[in-house]
Amino acid sequence: MANSRLKKGTALLLSTALGCTALNCTEIHPYYLSVFLGDATSTQPTNPLVGIWKEREPISCDGKPLENHVNFGELVFHRGETFSFTLVPFENYVDCVGTYSFNPSTQDLSFTVTNGRLPADSDLIGTARPDPNNGNFYTLEGISFGTPEEVYLADRFEENILFERPCGYLIERTD
């Protein structure tokens, strides 16, 4: 790993994992290096999902537009099949981290949360289908990060709103 180059955002990612602000960590634990950077000597084919993504639009369960939905802020697929998810970005906060499995041949995608939390109605097994015309867009089908709890979004709305749960997302690469 000594010969590998760290990609943009690695210091922030590592500081998030360690619970400190960017670039003020005095010690980086080897566990976090392996979990978040993966094996730098890996010979596995490049995973097209690795990178930083944000939601462009939700996919409703019944085909009707979602009226009360807040797009998630960030979904990061890391090398080594780990991920981090943030509903409402704030400094270095993330809602959850975990592992994922993606098979490019079948487009099957699944997530397992190992730290943090998602709403109880999350569905973390589905597919990830690339846009045939633009590799910077993917459609996540059958996957839902759940219905946001009002506590997350209390400062964004003046009244209580019942948020709608999506059944998928159109996501865009932002890195």
C-alpha positions in Angstrom: 0.0 0.0 0.0 3.0 2.3 0.4 3.2 2.7 -3.3 -0.5 3.6 -3.9 -1.7 7.1 -4.2 -4.5 8.3 -2.1 -7.5 9.7 -4.0 -9.1 13.1 -3.5 -11.2 13.1 -0.4 -9.4 10.3 1.4 -8.2 12.5 4.3 -11.8 13.7 4.9 -13.1 10.1 4.6 -10.6 8.8 7.1 -11.2 11.6 9.5 -14.9 10.9 9.3 -14.4 7.3 10.1 -12.2 8.2 13.1 -14.7 10.8 14.3 -12.5 13.8 14.0 -12.5 16.8 11.7 -10.6 16.8 8.4 -6.8 16.7 8.8 -6.6 17.0 12.5 -6.3 13.3 13.2 -2.9 12.5 14.8 -3.2 8.7 14.3 -4.7 6.7 11.5 -5.7 3.2 12.6 -4.7 0.4 10.0 -8.3 -1.0 10.2 -9.7 2.1 8.6 -7.1 2.2 5.9 -8.0 -1.3 4.9 -11.8 -0.8 5.2 -12.1 2.4 3.4 -9.2 2.2 0.8 -9.4 -1.5 0.2 -6.5 -3.6 -0.9 -4.4 -1.3 -3.1 -2.8 -4.3 -4.7 -6.1 -5.9 -5.7 -6.3 -7.4 -9.2 -10.1 -7.4 -9.4 -11.6 -5.6 -12.3 -12.5 -1.9 -11.8 -15.9 -1.5 -10.1 -17.9 1.1 -12.0 -19.7 2.2 -8.8 -16.6 3.3 -6.9 -16.9 7.0 -6.4 -19.1 9.7 -4.9 -22.8 9.8 -6.0 -25.8 12.0 -5.2 -29.5 11.5 -5.9 -30.9 13.2 -8.9 -34.5 12.0 -8.5 -36.4 9.3 -6.6 -38.2 6.4 -8.3 -41.7 6.0 -6.8 -43.2 2.7 -5.9 -46.4 3.3 -7.8 -45.2 5.3 -10.8 -46.6 8.6 -9.5 -44.2 11.5 -8.7 -43.2 11.7 -5.1 -44.4 15.0 -3.7 -42.8 14.9 -0.2 -39.3 13.6 -0.7 -35.8 14.9 0.1 -33.0 13.8 -2.1 -30.2 12.1 -0.2 -27.0 14.1 -0.1 -24.2 11.5 -0.7 -23.6 7.9 -1.4 -19.9 6.9 -1.6 -18.9 3.5 -2.9 -15.3 2.8 -1.7 -12.8 0.3 -3.0 -12.9 -2.9 -0.9 -16.7 -3.0 -1.2 -17.5 -0.5 1.6 -19.8 2.4 1.5 -21.0 5.5 3.4 -24.3 7.2 3.1 -25.4 10.7 4.2 -29.0 11.9 3.9 -28.3 15.6 4.8 -24.6 16.4 4.5 -23.2 18.4 7.4 -19.4 18.8 7.8 -18.0 15.3 8.2 -21.2 13.6 9.4 -22.4 10.3 7.8 -25.6 8.5 8.6 -24.2 5.0 8.1 -21.3 3.0 6.8 -21.1 -0.7 5.8 -20.3 -3.1 3.1 -21.9 -3.6 -0.3 -21.8 -6.3 -2.9 -22.2 -5.5 -6.6 -22.1 -7.9 -9.5 -21.7 -6.0 -12.8 -22.9 -9.0 -14.9 -26.2 -9.4 -13.2 -26.4 -5.8 -11.9 -27.3 -7.1 -8.4 -26.5 -4.7 -5.6 -26.9 -5.2 -1.8 -25.9 -3.2 1.2 -25.2 -4.2 4.8 -25.0 -1.5 7.4 -22.2 -2.1 10.0 -22.3 1.2 11.8 -24.8 4.0 12.0 -28.5 3.8 11.2 -31.1 4.0 8.4 -34.9 4.2 8.8 -36.6 0.9 9.6 -38.4 0.8 6.2 -35.1 0.7 4.3 -34.7 -2.0 1.6 -31.1 -2.6 0.8 -31.3 -5.3 -1.9 -31.9 -4.5 -5.6 -30.1 -3.6 -8.8 -27.8 -0.9 -10.2 -28.3 -0.3 -13.9 -26.0 2.1 -15.8 -27.5 4.6 -18.2 -26.6 3.3 -21.6 -25.8 6.9 -22.8 -24.0 8.3 -19.8 -21.8 6.3 -17.4 -22.1 9.1 -14.8 -25.7 8.1 -14.2 -27.0 4.8 -12.6 -30.5 3.7 -11.7 -30.9 1.9 -8.3 -34.0 -0.2 -8.5 -35.7 -1.9 -5.6 -33.3 -0.1 -3.2 -34.6 2.4 -0.7 -32.7 4.2 2.1 -36.1 4.5 3.8 -38.4 7.3 4.8 -36.5 10.1 6.5 -37.5 10.8 10.0 -38.7 14.2 10.8 -35.8 14.7 13.3 -33.4 14.8 10.3 -35.2 17.5 8.5 -36.9 19.6 11.1 -35.1 22.7 10.2 -35.9 22.4 6.5 -39.7 22.6 6.7 -42.0 24.9 8.6 -44.7 22.2 9.3 -44.7 18.5 9.9 -44.7 16.6 6.6 -45.2 12.9 6.0 -42.3 11.9 3.8 -42.7 9.4 1.0 -40.6 6.3 0.7 -39.0 5.8 -2.8 -38.4 2.4 -4.3 -35.3 3.4 -6.2 -33.1 6.3 -7.3 -31.5 7.9 -10.3 -28.0 8.7 -9.0 -25.2 10.9 -10.6 -21.5 10.6 -10.1 -20.1 13.8 -8.6 -16.4 13.0 -8.3 
